[in-house]
């Protein structure tokens, strides 16, 4: 509505009515404005527009600014004033507060912009009304905001997770690295109780034990380890079945055929090495005929390592006794296995100590780790049960078991 020549009789409250029809129903929306005529000058009612929401999120101890934008009329008079209050106090009562103010002229209209600067937001400014007040000749208008502390819990949680998760993974990885053997052995023990029995894999033995038979004192210790100590720990205590050459082979059998056939029936190949271990290749400088035992050992290694490297079965486990072994004298295949998985070390117990002395406890744990998770004897029990106690196959298994146990 235009008033080209306003006078005192035009002063008063003007109401704009808008009729609205929604879903067949009629509604009326209304808005009123007071018009004051001062010396034949139109003074409209002021309007306050704070450029913030009713709630402003701030960080305690940091700087922030609040802006108040207000329409004050068509002309600026001496009665126009914009000021701030904090609760029931004025800006001048707080050293942290500073306000600035200026007018903006736009298309014949006059606006006032006031900025309240807070150098460091204190706790006492939180959750109390901070008001912007506009005074003109036409009246007074107010608008209020509240300051709330920023909720950083989500950020702190995210940062904590970003720190804790990698550390947890690193810790678990470290624990698994150092306790891998114990964890795997414990898992195998539990899985045997709570899982179904595994299907037979067709193997008769858990490991083929290969070592050199000689007349030396060191070789006597090797034979004692292979024929007494190793079976006592693996067979008698943990139920593994071993094929040990010199104990389980039959006199007069074709050695090459028997070795190849037996290795195919074993799930692991345990090679016992000592410092006197030598290469199986013929020494051209010293033309010495190799002993039968040395020939058999070389053939065992040749067949077993070929199957292990080419067919991935059986898996090879190296055990060193009586000191370090010079692998430069041994075949490249053995050196490759040594580099890939290392070798277990047997330390001869001192006089009066048990064979399971502290240095060798690690050997037995690691050896059980490399052995199959379920002994072949338990898998054969599954086969025997399926064929019946009186079945021919079950009797053959029982006979075979008695031969080597």
C-alpha positions as CSV (number, residue, x, y, z in Angstrom):
1,X,0.0,0.0,0.0
2,X,1.5,3.3,-1.1
3,X,0.9,6.6,0.9
4,X,2.1,9.3,-1.5
5,X,1.3,12.1,1.0
6,X,1.1,10.9,4.6
7,X,-0.4,13.0,7.3
8,X,-1.3,12.6,11.0
9,X,-4.7,11.2,10.1
10,X,-2.9,8.3,8.4
11,X,-1.3,7.2,11.6
12,X,-2.5,4.0,13.2
13,X,-2.3,0.2,12.9
14,X,-2.6,-1.3,9.4
15,X,-3.6,-4.9,9.1
16,X,-3.1,-7.0,5.9
17,X,-5.6,-9.9,5.6
18,X,-5.0,-12.8,3.2
19,X,-7.7,-15.4,2.4
20,X,-6.4,-18.9,1.9
21,X,-8.3,-21.9,0.6
22,X,-7.0,-25.4,1.5
23,X,-8.8,-28.6,0.8
24,X,-12.1,-26.8,0.4
25,X,-11.7,-24.9,3.7
26,X,-11.1,-21.1,3.9
27,X,-8.6,-19.5,6.3
28,X,-7.5,-15.9,6.9
29,X,-3.9,-14.9,7.7
30,X,-3.3,-11.4,9.2
31,X,-0.4,-9.2,10.0
32,X,-0.4,-5.8,11.5
33,X,2.0,-2.9,11.5
34,X,1.9,0.4,13.4
35,X,2.4,3.6,11.4
36,X,3.5,6.8,13.2
37,X,3.6,10.2,11.6
38,X,6.1,12.5,13.2
39,X,6.3,16.0,11.7
40,X,4.7,14.6,8.6
41,X,7.4,11.9,8.4
42,X,6.5,8.2,8.1
43,X,8.2,6.2,10.8
44,X,7.6,2.4,10.3
45,X,7.8,-0.1,13.1
46,X,11.4,-1.5,13.5
47,X,12.2,-5.2,12.8
48,X,15.0,-7.2,14.3
49,X,16.7,-10.1,12.5
50,X,19.6,-11.7,14.3
51,X,21.6,-13.6,11.7
52,X,21.7,-16.8,13.9
53,X,19.4,-19.5,15.1
54,X,17.9,-19.2,18.6
55,X,20.8,-21.3,19.9
56,X,24.4,-20.7,18.9
57,X,27.0,-23.4,19.5
58,X,30.3,-22.1,20.8
59,X,33.5,-23.4,22.3
60,X,34.4,-22.1,25.8
61,X,37.6,-20.0,25.8
62,X,37.4,-19.2,22.1
63,X,36.4,-16.0,20.2
64,X,32.9,-15.7,18.7
65,X,30.7,-13.0,17.2
66,X,26.9,-12.4,17.2
67,X,25.3,-10.1,14.6
68,X,22.1,-8.2,14.9
69,X,20.5,-6.9,11.7
70,X,17.5,-4.5,12.0
71,X,15.3,-2.4,9.8
72,X,15.0,1.0,11.5
73,X,12.9,3.0,8.9
74,X,13.4,5.3,5.9
75,X,15.5,7.9,7.7
76,X,17.9,7.9,10.6
77,X,17.0,10.0,13.6
78,X,18.6,10.7,16.9
79,X,16.2,8.3,18.7
80,X,17.5,5.2,16.9
81,X,19.5,2.9,19.1
82,X,20.7,-0.7,18.9
83,X,22.3,-2.3,22.0
84,X,23.0,-5.7,23.6
85,X,22.3,-7.3,26.9
86,X,23.6,-10.5,28.6
87,X,21.0,-11.7,30.9
88,X,20.1,-8.7,33.0
89,X,23.4,-6.9,32.4
90,X,24.8,-4.6,29.7
91,X,27.8,-5.0,27.5
92,X,29.8,-2.4,29.5
93,X,29.7,-4.7,32.5
94,X,31.9,-7.4,30.9
95,X,35.4,-6.9,29.8
96,X,35.2,-9.8,27.3
97,X,32.5,-8.0,25.3
98,X,32.8,-5.4,22.6
99,X,30.1,-4.1,20.3
100,X,30.2,-2.2,17.1
101,X,27.4,-0.5,15.1
102,X,26.8,1.1,11.7
103,X,23.9,2.0,9.4
104,X,23.3,0.6,5.9
105,X,21.2,2.5,3.3
106,X,19.6,0.4,0.6
107,X,16.9,1.6,-1.8
108,X,15.6,4.3,0.5
109,X,15.5,2.0,3.5
110,X,17.8,2.2,6.5
111,X,19.2,-0.9,8.3
112,X,21.3,-1.1,11.4
113,X,24.0,-3.7,11.8
114,X,25.4,-4.3,15.3
115,X,28.1,-6.9,16.1
116,X,28.8,-8.3,19.5
117,X,32.3,-9.7,19.9
118,X,33.2,-12.1,22.7
119,X,37.0,-12.4,23.0
120,X,36.8,-15.6,25.1
121,X,33.5,-17.2,25.8
122,X,33.3,-17.8,29.6
123,X,31.1,-20.5,31.1
124,X,28.9,-17.9,32.7
125,X,27.6,-16.8,29.3
126,X,26.2,-20.2,28.5
127,X,22.5,-20.9,28.5
128,X,21.5,-17.4,29.4
129,X,19.5,-15.0,27.1
130,X,21.6,-12.6,25.1
131,X,19.4,-9.9,23.6
132,X,19.6,-7.5,20.8
133,X,17.4,-4.4,21.4
134,X,16.3,-1.9,18.7
135,X,14.8,1.4,19.7
136,X,13.2,3.9,17.3
137,X,10.6,6.6,17.5
138,X,8.0,4.0,16.4
139,X,8.8,1.6,19.2
140,X,11.1,-1.1,20.6
141,X,11.9,-4.6,19.3
142,X,13.9,-7.4,20.9
143,X,15.4,-10.7,19.8
144,X,17.3,-13.2,21.9
145,X,19.8,-16.1,21.5
146,X,21.4,-18.5,23.8
147,X,25.0,-19.9,23.8
148,X,25.5,-23.6,24.2
149,X,28.8,-25.4,24.6
150,X,29.8,-27.5,21.6
151,X,29.3,-31.3,22.2
152,X,32.6,-32.8,21.3
153,X,31.8,-36.3,22.6
154,X,31.3,-37.6,19.0
155,X,34.7,-36.2,17.9
156,X,36.4,-37.5,21.0
157,X,34.8,-40.9,20.5
158,X,36.0,-40.9,16.9
159,X,39.5,-39.9,17.8
160,X,39.6,-42.5,20.6
161,X,38.5,-45.2,18.2
162,X,41.0,-44.1,15.7
163,X,43.7,-44.5,18.3
164,X,42.4,-47.5,20.2
165,X,41.5,-49.7,17.2
166,X,45.0,-49.7,15.6
167,X,46.6,-50.1,19.0
168,X,44.3,-53.0,19.7
169,X,45.1,-54.6,16.3
170,X,48.8,-54.1,16.9
171,X,48.5,-55.5,20.4
172,X,46.6,-58.6,19.2
173,X,49.0,-59.0,16.4
174,X,51.9,-58.9,18.8
175,X,50.3,-61.3,21.2
176,X,49.5,-63.7,18.4
177,X,53.0,-63.4,17.1
178,X,54.6,-64.3,20.4
179,X,51.8,-66.7,21.5
180,X,50.9,-68.2,18.2
181,X,52.0,-71.7,19.0
182,X,50.1,-71.8,22.4
183,X,47.0,-70.3,20.8
184,X,47.0,-72.8,17.9
185,X,47.5,-75.7,20.3
186,X,44.8,-74.5,22.6
187,X,42.4,-74.0,19.6
188,X,43.1,-77.6,18.4
189,X,42.4,-78.9,21.9
190,X,39.1,-77.1,22.1
191,X,38.1,-77.9,18.5
192,X,38.4,-81.6,19.1
193,X,35.8,-81.4,21.9
194,X,33.3,-79.2,20.2
195,X,33.6,-80.0,16.5
196,X,32.7,-83.2,14.6
197,X,35.4,-85.7,13.8
198,X,37.4,-85.0,10.7
199,X,37.1,-87.2,7.6
200,X,40.1,-89.6,7.2
201,X,42.8,-88.3,4.8
202,X,44.0,-91.8,3.9
203,X,47.4,-91.4,5.7
204,X,48.6,-94.2,8.1
205,X,51.3,-92.2,9.9
206,X,51.6,-88.7,11.2
207,X,55.3,-88.4,10.5
208,X,58.2,-90.2,8.9
209,X,61.4,-89.8,11.0
210,X,64.6,-89.7,9.0
211,X,68.1,-89.7,10.6
212,X,71.5,-91.1,9.9
213,X,72.7,-94.4,11.6
214,X,76.4,-94.3,12.2
215,X,78.9,-95.6,14.8
216,X,79.9,-92.2,16.2
217,X,79.1,-90.9,19.7
218,X,77.1,-88.0,18.3
219,X,75.1,-90.4,16.1
220,X,74.3,-92.5,19.2
221,X,72.7,-89.4,20.7
222,X,70.8,-88.9,17.5
223,X,69.5,-92.5,17.6
224,X,68.6,-92.1,21.2
225,X,66.6,-89.0,20.4
226,X,64.9,-90.5,17.3
227,X,64.2,-94.0,18.8
228,X,63.4,-93.1,22.5
229,X,62.9,-89.5,23.3
230,X,60.8,-88.5,20.2
231,X,58.4,-91.5,20.5
232,X,58.1,-91.0,24.2
233,X,56.8,-87.4,23.8
234,X,54.8,-87.6,20.5
235,X,53.5,-91.2,20.6
236,X,53.0,-92.0,24.2
237,X,51.9,-88.5,25.4
238,X,50.1,-87.0,22.5
239,X,48.9,-90.0,20.4
240,X,50.8,-89.4,17.2
241,X,51.9,-92.3,15.1
242,X,55.5,-92.2,13.8
243,X,57.3,-94.3,11.2
244,X,61.0,-94.5,12.3
245,X,63.4,-96.2,10.0
246,X,65.4,-98.7,12.0
247,X,62.4,-99.4,14.2
248,X,59.4,-100.0,11.9
249,X,60.9,-101.2,8.7
250,X,60.9,-104.9,7.9
251,X,64.1,-106.8,7.3
252,X,64.6,-107.9,3.7
253,X,62.1,-105.5,2.1
254,X,62.9,-103.5,-1.0
255,X,64.2,-100.3,0.6
256,X,63.5,-97.9,-2.3
257,X,59.9,-99.2,-2.8
258,X,59.3,-99.3,1.0
259,X,60.6,-95.7,1.5
260,X,58.6,-94.2,-1.3
261,X,55.4,-96.0,-0.3
262,X,55.8,-95.2,3.4
263,X,56.5,-91.5,2.7
264,X,53.2,-91.3,0.7
265,X,51.4,-92.6,3.8
266,X,52.9,-90.0,6.1
267,X,51.6,-86.5,6.8
268,X,54.9,-85.0,7.9
269,X,58.6,-85.7,7.3
270,X,60.8,-85.0,10.3
271,X,64.5,-84.8,9.3
272,X,67.0,-84.9,12.3
273,X,70.2,-83.2,11.6
274,X,73.5,-82.9,13.5
275,X,76.8,-81.1,13.0
276,X,78.2,-84.1,11.2
277,X,75.5,-84.0,8.5
278,X,77.0,-84.1,5.0
279,X,75.8,-83.7,1.4
280,X,74.4,-86.7,-0.4
281,X,76.3,-85.8,-3.6
282,X,79.5,-87.8,-4.2
283,X,82.8,-86.1,-3.2
284,X,85.0,-86.0,-6.2
285,X,88.2,-85.4,-4.2
286,X,87.7,-88.4,-1.9
287,X,86.1,-91.3,-3.6
288,X,84.6,-93.0,-0.6
289,X,81.8,-95.5,-0.9
290,X,78.8,-94.3,1.1
291,X,77.3,-96.6,3.7
292,X,74.0,-98.2,3.2
293,X,72.5,-96.1,5.9
294,X,73.8,-92.9,4.2
295,X,72.3,-94.1,0.9
296,X,69.0,-94.7,2.5
297,X,69.1,-91.4,4.2
298,X,69.8,-89.6,0.9
299,X,67.0,-91.5,-0.8
300,X,64.6,-90.6,2.0
301,X,65.5,-86.9,1.7
302,X,65.4,-87.0,-2.1
303,X,61.9,-88.5,-2.3
304,X,60.5,-86.7,0.7
305,X,61.8,-83.3,-0.3
306,X,60.6,-83.7,-3.9
307,X,57.1,-84.5,-2.7
308,X,57.2,-81.7,-0.1
309,X,58.3,-79.0,-2.6
310,X,56.4,-80.2,-5.7
311,X,53.3,-81.9,-4.3
312,X,53.2,-79.9,-1.0
313,X,53.0,-83.2,1.0
314,X,54.4,-84.3,3.3
315,X,55.4,-81.1,5.1
316,X,59.0,-81.1,6.2
317,X,60.1,-80.3,9.8
318,X,63.8,-79.9,10.5
319,X,65.2,-80.7,14.0
320,X,68.8,-79.9,14.9
321,X,70.6,-81.7,17.7
322,X,74.1,-81.4,19.3
323,X,74.9,-77.9,18.0
324,X,74.7,-75.9,14.8
325,X,74.5,-77.5,11.4
326,X,76.5,-76.4,8.3
327,X,73.7,-76.2,5.7
328,X,76.3,-75.3,3.0
329,X,77.1,-79.0,2.9
330,X,73.4,-80.0,2.5
331,X,71.2,-79.9,-0.6
332,X,69.7,-76.6,-1.8
333,X,66.2,-78.0,-1.0
334,X,67.1,-78.3,2.7
335,X,68.6,-74.9,2.7
336,X,65.4,-73.5,1.2
337,X,63.3,-75.1,3.9
338,X,65.6,-73.8,6.5
339,X,65.3,-70.3,5.2
340,X,61.5,-70.5,4.8
341,X,60.5,-71.9,8.2
342,X,63.7,-72.4,10.2
343,X,64.6,-75.4,12.2
344,X,63.8,-76.6,15.7
345,X,66.7,-77.1,18.1
346,X,67.2,-80.0,20.6
347,X,69.5,-79.3,23.6
348,X,70.9,-82.2,25.5
349,X,69.7,-82.0,29.1
350,X,72.4,-81.6,31.8
351,X,73.0,-84.5,34.1
352,X,70.1,-85.2,36.4
353,X,67.6,-83.1,34.3
354,X,64.5,-84.5,32.7
355,X,64.3,-84.6,28.9
356,X,61.6,-82.0,29.1
357,X,63.9,-79.4,30.6
358,X,63.0,-75.7,30.1
359,X,65.0,-75.2,26.9
360,X,63.3,-78.2,25.2
361,X,59.7,-77.2,26.2
362,X,59.7,-74.8,23.4
363,X,60.9,-77.5,21.0
364,X,58.0,-79.9,21.9
365,X,55.4,-77.1,21.7
366,X,56.7,-76.0,18.2
367,X,57.0,-79.7,17.1
368,X,53.3,-80.3,18.0
369,X,52.4,-77.1,16.2
370,X,54.0,-78.4,13.0
371,X,52.4,-81.9,13.5
372,X,48.8,-82.5,12.2
373,X,46.0,-81.1,14.3
374,X,44.4,-84.6,14.7
375,X,46.6,-87.6,15.1
376,X,46.2,-90.3,12.5
377,X,45.3,-92.8,15.1
378,X,42.1,-90.9,15.9
379,X,41.2,-90.8,12.2
380,X,41.8,-94.5,11.8
381,X,39.4,-95.0,14.8
382,X,36.7,-93.3,12.7
383,X,37.4,-95.7,9.8
384,X,37.4,-98.7,12.0
385,X,34.0,-97.6,13.5
386,X,32.5,-97.2,10.1
387,X,33.6,-100.7,9.0
388,X,32.6,-102.3,12.3
389,X,34.8,-103.7,15.1
390,X,35.1,-107.1,13.4
391,X,35.7,-105.7,9.9
392,X,38.7,-106.8,7.9
393,X,39.9,-103.3,7.4
394,X,39.6,-102.6,11.1
395,X,41.6,-105.7,11.9
396,X,44.3,-104.7,9.4
397,X,44.5,-101.3,11.1
398,X,44.8,-102.9,14.5
399,X,47.5,-105.3,13.2
400,X,49.5,-102.4,11.6
401,X,49.2,-100.3,14.8
402,X,50.6,-103.2,16.9
403,X,53.5,-103.5,14.4
404,X,54.9,-100.1,15.1
405,X,53.6,-99.4,18.6
